[in-house]
Amino acid sequence: MLALSLIAVHGFAVSRNTHSSDPLSAGLYIVATPIGNLGDITLRAVEILSRCDAVACEDTRVTGKLLKHLEIAKPLWRYDDHSDEKARERLIESMRSKAVVLVSDAGTPLVSDPGYRLVNDARREGIAVTVLPGACAAIAGLTLAGLPNDRFLFAGFLPNKAKARRETLEGLAAIDATLIFYETAPRLLASLEAIGTLWPYREIAVTRELTKLHEECRRGLSAGLIAWYETHPPKGEIVLLVSPPEEEQASADDIDRMLAEALGRTKPSQAAAEVARSTGYERKALYARALELQRR
């Protein structure tokens, strides 16, 4: 018979199967952990964490707090994207005889978190790999934002440098899907400004502190969101979403304003290309208009 125990997790009762006599098969177990509210830990995750031989994690302090809260004691092995090949080889070797869980500090491992090389190597070596789905900030942000979700692209973090950030966004401009990015509070305004420069009429959703006490979802165009966050500096981790390209055309005044802004930093041909990507207008006509504006 299974021994059952209850753990209070932020007001929730989580049933834990201790499985005291059932060994867990050797291999790699990819386990999603809460992104904020500890009540989002799954029953299956608690069970596997209780029965595994060891846990590979980004930060032993972070994972140690979670396991302590769940009343679970396991060896913690540090593993992240900075771990060298020898550390990965040792982990792979241990999985031949032990059940090893991989977690990130929060959310689903491998989604902008460590684990890709480890999973890839484990599969190549014939190690059994099992996934335990659960919390994921990108999906939580998408469902909360209310933007089109029939097609979406998760693009991770935007580059920190302005030029690389702009080039990344330009490469995504034509994709007919909601775009999802991870962002940090100190970089939010820079990202909103970059998005607004290219796509001033695409709706943006800023979702932050997901599942936590001060969870927020704020939607609007880039200009309005920039004005808000300039006077209300954000805190916490952020999922930034951008709606798909719209079919409707911008007005002539809008086009002139966008061309004028682009001409302030680049030549007419490039200004026309930028506005064409953002609005869908013909590049040749935009180039002719850019030349007119430049002569004024």
Buried (B, 14 or more C-beta within 10 A) or exposed (E): EEEEEEBEBBEEEBEBBBBEEEEBEBBBBBBBBBBBBBBBBBEBBBBBBBBBBBBBBBEBEBBBEBBEBBEBEBEBBEBBEEBEEEBBEEBBEBBEEBBBBBBBBBBBBBBBBBBEBBBEBBEEEEBBBBBBEBBBBBBBBBEBBEBBBEEBBBBEBBBEEEEEBBEBBBEBBEBEBBBBBBBEBEBBBBBBBBBBBBBBBBBBBBBBBBBBEEBBBBBBBBEBBBEBBEEEEBEBBBBBBBBBBEEEEBEEEBBBBBBBBBBEEEEBEBBBBBBBBBBBBEBEEBBEBBBEBEEE
